[in-house]
Amino acid sequence: MPPPPRKSTRRAVTRSQTGVRIESRILKVLKALAEFHDISLGDLLEGICLHVFEGKTPFSAESLQTIADLKKVYRLDLTAADSHLLREGS
């Protein structure tokens, strides 16, 4: 039997500052998307992770279109197929 649905209440969490390295164009798209939604980059990443951890898509059709537009602006041509093939360039 699944657990009962969770009430929509704020949850106290402990956050950690991190120095994660990320491909620069991906970061630009993520920052722009967070700004578009008027949330912090950290809140955007937490939301993405929590959705993906449950096998859910984190983005609406409208957000996916915004992402596609931002990818063009920042010339982000990488796809999921590239995810394990990235290396530091010179």
Residue, then its C-alpha position, 0 to 999 in steps of 0.5 A: m500500500p503506497p504512503p498517503p499523499r504528502k501535504s503541501t507544507r514547507r519542509a526544513v532542510t540542510r543545504s550544503q555549498t558545493g563547488v560542482r564543475i559543469e559544462s559552461r553552456i549547460l550552466k548558462v541555460l540552467k541559470a537563464l531557466a532559473e531566472f525565467h522562473d524567478i527561482s534560484l539555480g539551487d532551487l531549480l536543480e533540487g526540483i530537477c533532481l527530486h522529479v528525476f529521482e521519482g522517474k518524473t519529468p521535471f519540465s512542462a511542455e512550455s518549459l521544454q520550449t523555453i529550454a530549446d530556445l535557450k539552448k539556441v541562444y547559448r549554442l548548446d548542441l549537447t544531448a543526453a547521448d553525450s552525457h558520458l562522453l564529455r571531457e575537459g577541452s583545451 
